[in-house]
């Protein structure tokens, strides 16, 4: 390759697939949650707290809490 060909090459655009997946999950669930809350308000049902979370979301919350406890133990107590 000549020097000109090396300079004219475009860099490959890097995609953050994890960010895209999380953003898609967030927007989809936000829309679903808005629709669900609107429907529940029309029916007169009121839910509070963690009652309307799915099982995998409860697992995610538990893992986050355990991680925060681990960080607290590692840096504050020890």
C-alpha positions in Angstrom: 0.0 0.0 0.0 1.1 3.5 -0.7 1.1 6.3 1.7 -2.0 7.9 0.1 -4.0 4.7 0.5 -3.2 4.5 4.2 -4.2 8.1 4.8 -7.6 7.8 3.0 -8.7 4.7 4.9 -11.7 5.4 7.1 -11.7 4.3 10.6 -14.2 1.6 11.5 -17.0 3.2 13.4 -17.3 1.5 16.8 -20.8 0.7 18.0 -21.6 0.3 21.7 -23.9 -2.7 21.5 -24.4 -2.8 25.2 -25.5 0.8 25.4 -27.9 0.3 22.4 -29.4 -2.8 24.1 -29.9 -1.0 27.4 -31.4 2.1 25.8 -33.8 -0.1 23.8 -34.8 -2.0 26.9 -35.3 1.3 28.8 -37.4 2.9 26.1 -39.5 -0.2 25.5 -40.2 -0.7 29.2 -40.9 3.0 29.7 -43.6 2.9 27.0 -45.0 -0.3 28.3 -45.1 1.0 31.9 -46.9 4.2 30.8 -49.5 2.2 29.0 -49.9 -0.2 31.9 -50.3 2.6 34.4 -52.8 4.4 32.2 -54.9 1.2 31.9 -54.7 0.6 35.6 -55.9 4.1 36.4 -58.8 3.7 34.0 -59.8 0.5 35.9 -59.3 2.1 39.3 -56.5 -0.3 40.4 -53.7 1.1 42.5 -50.4 -0.7 42.9 -47.6 0.4 45.2 -44.0 -0.4 45.4 -42.4 -3.6 43.9 -45.7 -5.4 43.3 -45.8 -4.7 39.5 -42.2 -5.8 38.8 -41.4 -9.0 36.9 -39.3 -11.7 38.4 -36.1 -10.9 36.4 -36.3 -7.3 37.5 -36.6 -8.3 41.1 -33.4 -10.4 40.6 -31.6 -7.4 39.1 -32.6 -5.3 42.1 -31.4 -8.0 44.5 -28.0 -8.3 42.7 -27.6 -4.5 42.8 -28.3 -4.4 46.5 -25.9 -7.2 47.2 -23.2 -5.4 45.1 -23.8 -2.2 47.1 -23.5 -4.1 50.4 -20.3 -5.7 49.1 -18.8 -2.3 48.2 -19.9 -1.0 51.6 -18.2 -3.8 53.4 -15.0 -3.7 51.3 -14.4 0.1 51.5 -16.1 1.3 54.6 -15.9 -1.5 57.2 -12.7 -3.2 56.2 
